[in-house]
């Protein structure tokens, strides 16, 4: 069980990744291209696809419409609303898809449409962003953030592709009350 990270009357700054945490990016690529998942235990889907599928996946992700139309992960919207209702500050920390012209606009629009006008920080080196709690689905990001912020809480958002990682507590939206 995840222990509470909030002290009485303390507002936590919660840093949330987007893809794989609130946006179902990986499954959308698989569904859109009608692919069989080549390795459900691999975080980087594009890297492991055969060349012809990789080309299609990159072309798909180079379209702003792809990023603007991603479905939510079950429970994400309700959970983020609950965190805000309890006074937590949400900051979105998301890595850019650099080859998509207009990606940053699509990402900001998507976040605003689903979650409101929270701050959005676009950068690959997420460990440079300070907060009280960090939630990401990529083990390397969680490790780097934990190393840079050893006295803060980092969680790995539970996905099939990161279940071999044991360096941080697992989290999913059904456990949101533990952050209240």
C-alpha positions as CSV (number, residue, x, y, z in Angstrom):
1,X,0.0,0.0,0.0
2,X,1.2,3.5,-0.8
3,X,1.5,5.7,2.3
4,X,0.1,9.2,2.2
5,X,2.6,11.8,1.1
6,X,0.5,14.8,2.3
7,X,0.7,16.4,5.7
8,X,-2.2,18.2,7.2
9,X,-2.8,21.6,5.5
10,X,0.1,21.0,3.1
11,X,-0.4,21.5,-0.6
12,X,1.7,19.1,-2.7
13,X,3.0,20.0,-6.1
14,X,2.4,16.8,-8.1
15,X,4.3,16.4,-11.3
16,X,2.5,14.2,-13.8
17,X,3.7,12.7,-17.0
18,X,1.1,12.5,-19.8
19,X,1.7,9.5,-22.2
20,X,1.1,6.2,-20.4
21,X,-0.1,8.0,-17.2
22,X,-3.2,9.9,-18.3
23,X,-3.2,9.4,-22.2
24,X,-3.4,5.9,-23.6
25,X,-0.7,6.6,-26.3
26,X,0.8,3.1,-26.8
27,X,-2.6,1.3,-27.2
28,X,-3.8,4.0,-29.5
29,X,-0.8,3.4,-31.8
30,X,-1.4,-0.4,-31.7
31,X,-5.1,0.1,-32.4
32,X,-4.8,2.7,-35.1
33,X,-2.3,0.7,-37.1
34,X,-4.0,-2.6,-36.3
35,X,-0.8,-4.1,-34.9
36,X,-0.1,-7.0,-32.7
37,X,2.0,-5.8,-29.8
38,X,5.5,-7.2,-30.5
39,X,6.6,-7.0,-26.9
40,X,4.1,-5.9,-24.2
41,X,7.1,-5.6,-21.8
42,X,9.0,-3.0,-23.9
43,X,8.4,0.6,-23.0
44,X,9.5,2.0,-26.4
45,X,7.0,0.6,-28.8
46,X,8.3,2.4,-31.9
47,X,11.9,1.2,-31.3
48,X,10.8,-2.5,-31.3
49,X,8.5,-2.4,-34.3
50,X,9.5,-3.9,-37.7
51,X,10.7,-1.2,-40.1
52,X,7.4,-1.0,-42.1
53,X,5.3,-0.7,-38.9
54,X,7.8,1.7,-37.4
55,X,7.5,4.0,-40.4
56,X,3.7,4.0,-40.1
57,X,3.8,4.6,-36.4
58,X,6.2,7.6,-36.8
59,X,4.0,9.0,-39.6
60,X,1.0,8.7,-37.3
61,X,2.7,10.4,-34.4
62,X,3.9,13.2,-36.7
63,X,0.3,14.3,-37.1
64,X,-1.1,16.9,-34.6
65,X,-4.5,15.2,-34.8
66,X,-3.0,12.0,-33.2
67,X,-1.8,13.9,-30.1
68,X,-5.0,15.9,-29.9
69,X,-7.3,12.9,-30.0
70,X,-5.6,10.5,-27.5
71,X,-8.1,8.7,-25.2
72,X,-7.8,9.0,-21.5
73,X,-6.6,6.2,-19.3
74,X,-9.5,4.9,-17.2
75,X,-9.9,6.9,-14.0
76,X,-7.4,9.6,-14.8
77,X,-9.8,12.5,-15.2
78,X,-11.7,11.7,-12.0
79,X,-8.5,11.2,-10.1
80,X,-6.8,14.4,-11.2
81,X,-10.0,16.3,-10.3
82,X,-9.9,14.7,-6.9
83,X,-6.3,15.7,-6.3
84,X,-7.2,19.3,-7.3
85,X,-10.2,19.3,-5.0
86,X,-7.9,18.4,-2.1
87,X,-5.8,21.4,-2.9
88,X,-2.9,19.7,-4.7
89,X,-1.2,21.6,-7.5
90,X,-0.8,19.7,-10.7
91,X,2.1,20.3,-13.1
92,X,2.3,18.4,-16.3
93,X,5.8,17.3,-17.3
94,X,5.9,15.8,-20.7
95,X,8.6,14.9,-23.2
96,X,8.2,16.4,-26.7
97,X,7.7,14.5,-29.9
98,X,10.0,16.8,-31.8
99,X,9.3,15.6,-35.3
100,X,5.6,16.6,-35.1
101,X,5.2,20.2,-36.1
102,X,2.7,21.8,-33.7
103,X,3.1,18.9,-31.2
104,X,3.4,21.4,-28.2
105,X,0.1,23.1,-29.2
106,X,-1.7,19.8,-29.6
107,X,-0.3,18.6,-26.2
108,X,-1.3,21.8,-24.4
109,X,-4.8,21.8,-26.0
110,X,-5.3,18.1,-25.0
111,X,-4.3,18.8,-21.4
112,X,-6.5,21.9,-21.2
113,X,-9.4,20.1,-22.8
114,X,-9.3,17.2,-20.3
115,X,-7.8,18.7,-17.1
116,X,-8.0,22.5,-17.3
117,X,-5.3,25.1,-17.4
118,X,-2.6,23.6,-15.3
119,X,1.1,24.5,-15.9
120,X,2.7,22.4,-18.7
121,X,6.5,21.9,-18.8
122,X,7.8,20.3,-22.0
123,X,11.2,18.8,-21.5
124,X,13.0,15.4,-21.8
125,X,15.1,15.9,-18.7
126,X,12.2,15.7,-16.2
127,X,14.5,15.4,-13.3
128,X,15.3,19.1,-13.6
129,X,11.7,19.9,-12.6
130,X,11.1,20.2,-8.8
131,X,8.0,19.0,-7.1
132,X,6.8,17.0,-4.1
133,X,5.6,14.0,-6.0
134,X,6.5,12.6,-9.5
135,X,4.5,10.1,-11.4
136,X,5.8,8.6,-14.7
137,X,5.5,5.3,-16.5
138,X,9.1,5.2,-17.8
139,X,11.5,3.6,-15.3
140,X,14.5,5.7,-16.5
141,X,12.5,8.9,-15.8
142,X,11.5,7.8,-12.4
143,X,15.1,6.7,-11.6
144,X,16.6,10.1,-12.7
145,X,14.0,12.0,-10.8
146,X,14.5,10.0,-7.6
147,X,18.3,10.5,-7.9
148,X,17.8,14.3,-8.3
149,X,15.2,14.5,-5.5
150,X,16.1,11.8,-2.9
151,X,13.8,13.3,-0.2
152,X,10.7,13.4,-2.4
153,X,8.2,10.8,-3.6
154,X,8.4,9.2,-7.0
155,X,6.0,6.6,-8.3
156,X,6.0,4.4,-11.4
157,X,2.7,4.4,-13.1
158,X,1.8,0.7,-13.5
159,X,1.8,-0.5,-17.0
160,X,2.5,-4.0,-18.5
161,X,5.8,-2.7,-20.0
162,X,7.3,-1.5,-16.7
163,X,6.4,-4.4,-14.4
164,X,10.0,-5.6,-14.2
165,X,11.0,-2.3,-12.6
166,X,11.1,-2.4,-8.8
167,X,12.9,0.9,-8.0
168,X,9.8,2.9,-6.9
169,X,6.3,2.2,-5.6
170,X,3.7,1.3,-8.2
171,X,0.8,3.6,-8.7
172,X,-2.4,3.7,-10.7
173,X,-5.5,5.9,-10.6
174,X,-7.4,3.4,-8.3
175,X,-4.8,4.4,-5.6
176,X,-5.3,8.2,-5.9
177,X,-6.7,8.5,-2.4
178,X,-3.3,7.5,-1.0
179,X,-2.0,10.9,-2.3
180,X,-4.7,12.9,-0.6
